[in-house]
Amino acid sequence: MNQTQRPLAPHLQIYRPQITSILSILHRLTGIFLTSGTLALVIWLSAIAEGKFSYETWQIFFHHWLSKVYFFALSYSFFYHLCN
């Protein structure tokens, strides 16, 4: 019996991504990114609980320009995840 070998599933080289699959992946990635935002919130709240010196130390860290970019991306992720 002569059988041809056919693939069981489409390969990634021939698969064309659809907008729904891209948005689904982006939704999952923003959810993962929001987890890091929750960690930043816990650090900030624990710094408040520890006292003035710890709070001021973390405030210096959070006022860095890279932290501001991080929080902007975090707010975008939050609103995208919320609206999705």
N, CA and C atoms as a LAMMPS dump frame, in Angstrom:
ITEM: TIMESTEP
0
ITEM: NUMBER OF ATOMS
252
ITEM: BOX BOUNDS ff ff ff
-5.0000000000000000e+02 5.0000000000000000e+02
-5.0000000000000000e+02 5.0000000000000000e+02
-5.0000000000000000e+02 5.0000000000000000e+02
ITEM: ATOMS id mol type element x y z
1 1 1 N 0.845 -1.161 0
2 1 2 C 0 0 0
3 1 3 C 0.902 1.239 0
4 2 1 N 0.663 2.128 -0.912
5 2 2 C 1.462 3.334 -1.062
6 2 3 C 0.73 4.511 -0.414
7 3 1 N 1.288 5.007 0.697
8 3 2 C 0.673 6.132 1.392
9 3 3 C 1.609 7.329 1.334
10 4 1 N 1.059 8.504 1.117
11 4 2 C 1.893 9.704 1.119
12 4 3 C 1.994 10.238 2.542
13 5 1 N 3.143 10.788 2.872
14 5 2 C 3.367 11.353 4.196
15 5 3 C 2.89 12.816 4.203
16 6 1 N 1.861 13.057 4.965
17 6 2 C 1.344 14.419 5.076
18 6 3 C 1.552 14.911 6.506
19 7 1 N 1.785 16.214 6.673
20 7 2 C 1.974 16.728 8.035
21 7 3 C 0.66 16.692 8.811
22 8 1 N 0.772 16.509 10.115
23 8 2 C -0.413 16.448 10.966
24 8 3 C -0.983 17.826 11.265
25 9 1 N -0.135 18.844 11.327
26 9 2 C -0.573 20.204 11.627
27 9 3 C 0.196 21.171 10.74
28 10 1 N -0.368 22.346 10.493
29 10 2 C 0.363 23.306 9.647
30 10 3 C 1.627 23.816 10.346
31 11 1 N 2.662 23.989 9.578
32 11 2 C 3.922 24.481 10.114
33 11 3 C 3.861 25.989 10.27
34 12 1 N 4.751 26.525 11.118
35 12 2 C 4.765 27.961 11.348
36 12 3 C 5.227 28.741 10.117
37 13 1 N 5.963 28.101 9.224
38 13 2 C 6.429 28.796 8.034
39 13 3 C 5.271 29.107 7.075
40 14 1 N 4.236 28.281 7.075
41 14 2 C 3.141 28.507 6.142
42 14 3 C 1.9 29.075 6.826
43 15 1 N 1.939 29.185 8.162
44 15 2 C 0.796 29.7 8.895
45 15 3 C 0.811 31.217 8.858
46 16 1 N -0.297 31.827 8.447
47 16 2 C -0.408 33.279 8.414
48 16 3 C -1.143 33.752 9.661
49 17 1 N -0.496 34.551 10.527
50 17 2 C -1.167 34.962 11.764
51 17 3 C -2.368 35.865 11.484
52 18 1 N -3.405 35.655 12.226
53 18 2 C -4.624 36.449 12.09
54 18 3 C -4.651 37.501 13.184
55 19 1 N -5.474 38.514 13.008
56 19 2 C -5.541 39.596 13.98
57 19 3 C -6.045 39.083 15.33
58 20 1 N -6.935 38.122 15.339
59 20 2 C -7.448 37.606 16.605
60 20 3 C -6.376 36.851 17.385
61 21 1 N -5.521 36.12 16.674
62 21 2 C -4.459 35.4 17.378
63 21 3 C -3.399 36.361 17.916
64 22 1 N -3.094 37.414 17.178
65 22 2 C -2.125 38.407 17.641
66 22 3 C -2.661 39.139 18.865
67 23 1 N -3.938 39.526 18.837
68 23 2 C -4.53 40.213 19.978
69 23 3 C -4.641 39.302 21.194
70 24 1 N -4.858 38.03 20.975
71 24 2 C -4.914 37.08 22.081
72 24 3 C -3.542 36.936 22.74
73 25 1 N -2.507 36.856 21.933
74 25 2 C -1.151 36.772 22.479
75 25 3 C -0.793 38.05 23.219
76 26 1 N -1.177 39.216 22.666
77 26 2 C -0.902 40.482 23.324
78 26 3 C -1.656 40.595 24.648
79 27 1 N -2.867 40.058 24.693
80 27 2 C -3.641 40.063 25.933
81 27 3 C -2.936 39.23 27.011
82 28 1 N -2.405 38.096 26.623
83 28 2 C -1.687 37.253 27.58
84 28 3 C -0.4 37.914 28.053
85 29 1 N 0.325 38.568 27.132
86 29 2 C 1.574 39.23 27.513
87 29 3 C 1.327 40.414 28.439
88 30 1 N 0.249 41.169 28.203
89 30 2 C -0.047 42.273 29.11
90 30 3 C -0.463 41.754 30.482
91 31 1 N -1.12 40.62 30.525
92 31 2 C -1.457 40.017 31.811
93 31 3 C -0.222 39.612 32.588
94 32 1 N 0.768 39.075 31.894
95 32 2 C 2.024 38.719 32.545
96 32 3 C 2.754 39.971 33.005
97 33 1 N 2.732 41.026 32.188
98 33 2 C 3.389 42.28 32.54
99 33 3 C 2.706 42.94 33.739
100 34 1 N 1.399 42.787 33.848
101 34 2 C 0.68 43.347 34.996
102 34 3 C 1.079 42.671 36.302
103 35 1 N 1.557 41.454 36.228
104 35 2 C 2.048 40.778 37.426
105 35 3 C 3.263 41.506 37.998
106 36 1 N 4.124 41.992 37.122
107 36 2 C 5.27 42.763 37.608
108 36 3 C 4.815 44.089 38.213
109 37 1 N 3.739 44.65 37.702
110 37 2 C 3.183 45.864 38.288
111 37 3 C 2.618 45.63 39.671
112 38 1 N 2.038 44.471 39.876
113 38 2 C 1.549 44.114 41.205
114 38 3 C 2.711 43.988 42.178
115 39 1 N 3.808 43.441 41.706
116 39 2 C 5.002 43.343 42.544
117 39 3 C 5.534 44.729 42.904
118 40 1 N 5.528 45.66 41.954
119 40 2 C 5.966 47.029 42.238
120 40 3 C 5.038 47.695 43.249
121 41 1 N 3.751 47.433 43.163
122 41 2 C 2.8 47.985 44.123
123 41 3 C 3.052 47.436 45.526
124 42 1 N 3.344 46.153 45.63
125 42 2 C 3.639 45.541 46.924
126 42 3 C 4.921 46.126 47.514
127 43 1 N 5.93 46.353 46.682
128 43 2 C 7.171 46.967 47.16
129 43 3 C 6.897 48.373 47.676
130 44 1 N 6.114 49.143 46.951
131 44 2 C 5.8 50.512 47.364
132 44 3 C 5.013 50.532 48.673
133 45 1 N 4.028 49.659 48.808
134 45 2 C 3.238 49.616 50.039
135 45 3 C 4.057 49.129 51.23
136 46 1 N 4.956 48.189 51.002
137 46 2 C 5.804 47.73 52.103
138 46 3 C 6.814 48.808 52.502
139 47 1 N 7.235 49.635 51.537
140 47 2 C 8.127 50.747 51.87
141 47 3 C 7.402 51.77 52.734
142 48 1 N 6.128 51.988 52.482
143 48 2 C 5.334 52.887 53.327
144 48 3 C 5.245 52.316 54.734
145 49 1 N 5.037 51.017 54.833
146 49 2 C 4.883 50.387 56.145
147 49 3 C 6.197 50.367 56.935
148 50 1 N 7.342 50.321 56.23
149 50 2 C 8.626 50.238 56.916
150 50 3 C 9.078 51.558 57.511
151 51 1 N 8.647 52.66 56.944
152 51 2 C 9.029 53.946 57.529
153 51 3 C 9.457 54.965 56.484
154 52 1 N 9.819 56.135 56.986
155 52 2 C 10.123 57.276 56.133
156 52 3 C 11.376 57.049 55.28
157 53 1 N 12.432 56.516 55.873
158 53 2 C 13.685 56.325 55.126
159 53 3 C 13.503 55.352 53.963
160 54 1 N 12.841 54.259 54.202
161 54 2 C 12.608 53.272 53.141
162 54 3 C 11.705 53.84 52.045
163 55 1 N 10.705 54.59 52.444
164 55 2 C 9.79 55.2 51.469
165 55 3 C 10.533 56.201 50.587
166 56 1 N 11.373 57.041 51.189
167 56 2 C 12.113 58.031 50.403
168 56 3 C 13.124 57.37 49.474
169 57 1 N 13.707 56.263 49.906
170 57 2 C 14.639 55.529 49.05
171 57 3 C 13.938 54.984 47.813
172 58 1 N 12.776 54.412 47.988
173 58 2 C 12.029 53.872 46.846
174 58 3 C 11.456 54.976 45.982
175 59 1 N 11.136 56.116 46.567
176 59 2 C 10.643 57.232 45.768
177 59 3 C 11.721 57.741 44.823
178 60 1 N 12.976 57.762 45.29
179 60 2 C 14.081 58.151 44.399
180 60 3 C 14.184 57.17 43.237
181 61 1 N 14.049 55.893 43.529
182 61 2 C 14.093 54.87 42.481
183 61 3 C 12.923 55.013 41.512
184 62 1 N 11.732 55.296 42.022
185 62 2 C 10.548 55.391 41.165
186 62 3 C 10.505 56.683 40.356
187 63 1 N 11.321 57.678 40.691
188 63 2 C 11.333 58.924 39.927
189 63 3 C 12.382 58.916 38.822
190 64 1 N 13.073 57.826 38.653
191 64 2 C 14.035 57.687 37.561
192 64 3 C 13.278 57.639 36.241
193 65 1 N 13.9 58.104 35.146
194 65 2 C 13.198 58.166 33.866
195 65 3 C 12.839 56.776 33.35
196 66 1 N 13.646 55.786 33.657
197 66 2 C 13.336 54.43 33.211
198 66 3 C 12.126 53.87 33.955
199 67 1 N 11.988 54.235 35.211
200 67 2 C 10.804 53.824 35.97
201 67 3 C 9.549 54.487 35.425
202 68 1 N 9.683 55.724 34.975
203 68 2 C 8.529 56.413 34.393
204 68 3 C 8.081 55.75 33.091
205 69 1 N 9.041 55.309 32.292
206 69 2 C 8.71 54.563 31.07
207 69 3 C 8.017 53.253 31.428
208 70 1 N 8.536 52.587 32.47
209 70 2 C 7.932 51.335 32.934
210 70 3 C 6.489 51.553 33.379
211 71 1 N 6.241 52.616 34.141
212 71 2 C 4.888 52.87 34.62
213 71 3 C 3.956 53.308 33.501
214 72 1 N 4.489 53.98 32.49
215 72 2 C 3.66 54.313 31.329
216 72 3 C 3.253 53.03 30.597
217 73 1 N 4.206 52.124 30.395
218 73 2 C 3.894 50.839 29.751
219 73 3 C 2.949 50.019 30.614
220 74 1 N 3.097 50.134 31.91
221 74 2 C 2.207 49.426 32.824
222 74 3 C 0.783 49.963 32.739
223 75 1 N 0.64 51.278 32.643
224 75 2 C -0.71 51.846 32.525
225 75 3 C -1.337 51.486 31.182
226 76 1 N -0.533 51.47 30.103
227 76 2 C -1.061 51.021 28.814
228 76 3 C -1.518 49.569 28.9
229 77 1 N -0.701 48.735 29.532
230 77 2 C -1.06 47.321 29.676
231 77 3 C -2.328 47.145 30.484
232 78 1 N -2.464 47.951 31.535
233 78 2 C -3.669 47.857 32.37
234 78 3 C -4.926 48.205 31.58
235 79 1 N -4.89 49.313 30.844
236 79 2 C -6.078 49.717 30.104
237 79 3 C -6.363 48.803 28.911
238 80 1 N -5.321 48.315 28.262
239 80 2 C -5.537 47.356 27.178
240 80 3 C -6.162 46.066 27.717
241 81 1 N -5.63 45.587 28.819
242 81 2 C -6.135 44.352 29.422
243 81 3 C -7.562 44.559 29.926
244 82 1 N -7.832 45.739 30.465
245 82 2 C -9.175 46.031 30.964
246 82 3 C -10.187 46.094 29.814
247 83 1 N -9.838 46.759 28.738
248 83 2 C -10.772 46.898 27.62
249 83 3 C -10.905 45.617 26.804
250 84 1 N -9.929 44.756 26.877
251 84 2 C -10.005 43.525 26.116
252 84 3 C -10.912 42.556 26.831
